[in-house]
Amino acid sequence: MEKRKVVVTGLGVISPVGTGVEKFWKSLVDGKSGIRPITWFDASQFDCQIAGNVIDFDPLEHFNTKEVRHIDNFIQYAIVASRAAIKNSGLDLGKVNLDKMGVLIGSGIGSLQALESEYSKYLEKGPQRISPFFIPKMIINEASGQVSIDTGARALATCVVTACATGTNAIGDAFRFIQYGDADIIIAGGTESANTPLGVGGFCAIKALSRQNDVPEKASRPFDLNRDGFIMGEGAGVAILEELGHAKKRNAPILAEIVGYGRTSDAYHITAPEPTGRGATRAMELALKDAALKPESIDYINAHGTSTKLNDKTETLAVKNVFGPLAKKVAISSTKSMTGHLLGAAGGVEFAASTLAIRDNMIPPTINYETPDPDCDLDYVPNQARQATINAVMTNSLGFGGHNATLILKRFSE
């Protein structure tokens, strides 16, 4: 069976640097940081007191007051980003075969807000006061489930949970489903809203977060010598993936073609990357093989680039393993320097950035790159966006538990 071609026809983004694709993209190109002091709870006792929160999203513009109470933030983000992506793609749901349209949206954590709130109720007032909406608000599959309900998509409604690789795995798996005919259209991506006391406290406990609280906008500094941890972010990144013939038949806008997907496991440690970069190396190699491309065909790598000591060093090593002497020549950047780390949503948001890089022939920068690290000695597009011809992009996501995922997109041509 010949695998079908899959294209990207729409994007929806909610992020700390802006809600909406164009606002998000302009912020990245301008090098704007979305990292701010935590004000929504008292973080004074926490090692990390800063985060990337969404500040321009009003749920009452999208849901009634009852729905806002009963639908958690991460699900709201998934629904609204999906609606935006559908609009961006020009899809008319009244003219689509909904039996051939699916949803695949993941999250790394789901709703910590609901967990914290309902457990407090339980402690204070007993089990009878636990909300019947607690479980539907908390569980990760409800993002896909409620987008399916919202759109009527019936081909599939499933999810991926692979920590920080979630969004990339979701899009990659959706790519496969369309290739093999399980659906003609899939709404795919990641969503997350875990910037709560438990979320921030949990990541502080494993020493994963930056302590540069006095300079929030400079704290996320991927590949810089003085990086000391990542910054938690929230939001959603959703794409409309479509079988090429279906997209052409309805004259859809084609933003890019997905051509390669690779995923591996480190089988090494619950949080640390395998030190030789073997798993990440193989994910990139598998994606290149799947795309039938050589390393020299890649014009830009949207790196996982978390701003942690081990991740950035290991990902740099993996790029060198794959690209050899070309590693010094390929442009690499981490948009987490601006958005923070959106955990399960990171891959979806970075997929959007990768697609837009192709659309505009523009590479977003790695901001806050000030002091070179001898272990991270590649071209990280420091501090300013770069105009360049971008025909093929590789985007990486590496998750706790050893999950590695790589996607390759290229400019669509007949």
N, C-alpha and C positions, 0 to 999 in steps of 0.2 A: 504494500500500500504506500503510495506516495504521500508524504506529509504535506499538509496544506500550509500556505503562507499566512502569517499573522501580522497584522498592522495595528498601530495605535491611532485611534481616531478621536480620542477625547481625554482630557485631564481635569481633575478636581483636587484642589489643595487647600488645606487649613493648616497654618503653621505659626510659630512664634514671630516670624518676620512678615506675616501677612496672610489674610484669607482671600482666596481667589488666585488663579494662576498668574495673572499679569502682575498683581501686587507682590506676590511671592517672588517672581522672577526678577522684577526690578530691584527688590531689596537685595537679592543675591548678587546681581551684577554690580550694584552700588556698594557692595561690601558692608551691608547694614547688619548689625548684631541684634538679635532678639532676646538676649539674656538680660534678666532684670532681678532685683532683690525679691525674695519671696515675701509677699504681703498678705496672702490669703490664709496663712496660719502663722503662729508664733514659731519662727525658726531660730530663735536666738540661742538655743541649746544645741543646735545641729552643727556639725563640722562644715557642711555646705549649706549656705543660706541664700543661694541664687538658683534660678531655673529659667527655662524658656517656656513661658505660658502664652496661650492664645489670648490676645487682648481685644480683638476686633470682631468677635463672634457673639451675636446676641441670639440665644436660642428662641426667644419669642418672635423673632422674624421668620422662624421656620416651623415652630410647633406651638400648639396652644398650651395654656398653663398646666392642664392635666398631663399632657404628654411630657412636658418638661420635668414634672415630678416623677414620672414613671420610666423615663428613658435616660440612662446614664450618659455622661459626657462622651465617652468613647464611641457609643452607639450613635449619638447625635452627630458627631463628627463624620462617622461613616456614611450616614444617610445624606447629610448635606453635601459632602464631597462627591458622593455618587450622583446626586441630582445635578451638581455643577458639571461633572464629567459628561453626563448624558446630554446636557444642554450644549456643552462645548463640542460634542461630537455631531450634533444635529440629528440625533436619533429621535424618531417619532414612535413612542411606545405603542401607539395605536395601530401602527403599520408593521410591527415586528412580530415574528413568530416567537412568542414568549416561551414555548416549549424548547426552543433552541437558544435561549438566552439564560445565562447563569450568573452566579455571584460567588466570588472567592476573596473574602476579606479577612485578614487575620489581625491578631493583637498579641502582644507579648505577655500582658498581665491581666487585661480586663478591668473590672471596676474595683479599685481599692476604696473609692469613696463610699460605695454601697456597703462594702465589708466593714469599714470603720464605723459608719453611721448605725448600721443595724446591730453590730456587736455592742455598741454603746447602749442602744435601746434595751438589748437583752440584759445587760448588766444592771441597768437602772430600773427596768420595769418588768422584766421577765419575758419568757418565750412567747407569750400571747401577743406581745406588742411588735414582734418581727413582721415586717411588711410582706404581704404576698407577692410583691414585686421585687423582693430582694434577689432571688435567684435569677429571674429574667434580666435584671439590671446588671448582674455581675458576670455571668458566664460569657466567654469569648465568642461562642458561635452565634450569639444574638446579633452581633454586628452584621454578619452575612444574612442571618435569618430575617432581620427587620428590613434590610435593603431589599431582599427578595419580596417581602410583603409590600413594601413601598412601591416597587416597580412592577410586580407581577411576574418577575423572572422565575421560570420553573425548570430549566434544564438541570440546574444543580444549585445548591446553596450550602457551601462548606467553608472551612477555615483552615488556616495553618497557624501553628504556634511553635515557632523556633527561635524564641528570644529576639535578639536584634537582627536576625536574618529573616524574620517573619514576612515583611512586606515584599522582599525580593523573592522568597520562596513562593509566596502567594501568586505573584505575577508570573513567575516561571512555570508553576504548575498549571495556571490558567492557559498559558501559552501552549503547553503540552495538550491540554484537553481540547483546545481548538484545533491544533495540528491533527489530532486523531479523530476529529469529528464528533466529539461529545457535545459540542455547542458551537454556534456560529458567532456569538457575542458573549463576552464575560466581563463583568464589572469586577476589577481586581485591585488589590492593594493592601494597605495596612492602616490601623488606627490605634491611638493610644491616648490615655489621659490618666497618668499615674503620679502626678506631682503632688502627692498627699504626704502627711506626716509619716505614714508607714512606708510609702514608696521612697521618699527621700531618706528617711532613717535607715531603711534596709540597705540602700546602696552606700550610705555613709558607713554602715557597719562593716562592709567588705572593702572599705577604703577605695572605692571606685570613683568617687566624685572629687572635683576640684575644691580646694579650700581658698581660692583667690577671691574671697567675698568682697574685698574693697574695690575691685575693678571688674564688675560683672561682665561688661562688654568685651573684656580682654581675657577672660578666664578660660574660654575654649580656644585652645591653641594647638591644633593637630600638627604633629611632626616637629614642633618647636622644642628646643632643648629644655625649656623651663615648663613644659606641660606637666600637670600633676593630677589629671583626672578629667572625666567628662562632666558635662552639664546636662541634667535631665530636661527634655523638651516634651511637648505634646502636640497633637494634631492628627491629620490624616492625609494620606496621598493615595488617590484612586485613579486608575486608568481604564478606559474602554478599550478592550482588545477585541479585534474583529477579524474574521476570516477575510482574506483579501477580496475574493470574488463578491462576497456579501457587501463589503464596504464600497467597492467600485459600482456595484449595481445601484446603490442609493446615492452615488456621487458624494461620499463622505470625505471630509478633510483627512488626509493621511499625513500624520505628523512624523511617523518613523515606522520602520519595520523591525520586529524582534526576530533575530536570526540565531541566537545562541543562548544556551542555558546550561550551567553546570552547578552541581551541588554535591558536597562531600561532608564527611565527619572527621574531626581530628582524632576522636577516640582517645583523648588524652587527659582532660581535666575539666572540672565543673565550671570554672570561670576563666582560667588562663589559656591563651592560645598555645598550640604546639610550637615550641621555640624555633624549629627550622622552617616554619611556614608551610609545611608539607600539605596540609589540608586546603589552605587557601590557594596554594600553587596548583593543586589538582583541579580545584573548582574553576579557576581561570583557564587552565589547559582544556578542560572538558567543554567549557563554553566556546572556546576558539574552535575546537574540533567540530562541535555541533554546528557552528556558523560557517564552517569551511573557510576560515580566515587565518592568515598568518599574523603574528604579533605586530609586524610592521604596518598592518592595515588599521590598527587602533590609533585614533587621533587624540583621544582623551580618556582618562580613567577617573570616574567619580569614585573616590576611595571611601572605604568605611571610615577611616581616619577619626578615631574617637577622641583623641587628645589624652589617651592613657599611655604610660611608658611602654607597656608590653605590646599593645595592639599596633601602635604606629610603627614600632621597630619591626614587628613580625610581618605586617602587611608590606612594608618596604622591601623586606627580604624576599617575600613571595613574588612581588613584582619583578625583582631582579632575577629570581629563578626562572620566571616565565619569559621575560623579555631580553634577558642577557644584556649585551652591549647597548641594545635599544632602550633599556630602562632609563638611561640618562636623558633620552631625547623625547620620551612621551610626556605629555602634559598631564599632571595629576592634581586634583584638588579635593579638599574635604569641605563640603557645605555645612557640616556640623560645626565648623568654626563660627557660623552665624546662627544656625537654628538650634544648636545644642543637639543632643542625641534623643531622637523621638522613639527609641526602643523599637517596638513592633511596627511602628509607622515609618521608621527611618527609610527602609527600602522603598516604600511607595513614594515618599516625598523626593527621595534622591533619584528615583526612576523618572519622575516628572522633570527634575532639573536636567537629567541626562537627555531627555527628549527635547527640551527647550534649547539645550546647547546645540543640538543638531539643527533645529529650526532656525536659530539666529546666528549660527557660526560664532558662538560666544562661549568662552570658558569662565565660569564663576571662580572667584579666587578662594584661596585659603587665607582668611584674615588672621591677624595676630601672629603671623610668622615673623619673628624678630631675631631669634638666635639659632643659627643652624645647629643641628645635632649630627655628629659624625655617623651615627647609626641610621640617620634619615637624610640621605644626601641626593635626593632626586629633585626633579622640577615640580614643585608643589604650587605653581602659579601664585606666588606670594602677594597678598594684600591688594592686588588690583586685577580686575577682570581682563581677559585677553581675547581680542578678536583673532580668529583663526578659522581655517577651513576644517569643518568637523563633519566627516562622513560616517564615522563609526565610533561608538562609545562603549566602553566597558564599565559596568557599575558593580561594586562589591559590597557584600554584607557578611559580617562575621559575628556569630552569636554565642553567648554563654552556653556551655554544654558542648562546644566544638562544632556548631553548625556553620557551614560555609556555603555561600550562594553567590553566583555571578551571572549577570545577564549581559548580552551584547545586543545593541541596537545599531541600525544603520539608516542612512538616508534612503528613503524609498525611491526606486526608479523602476520603470517598466522593464 
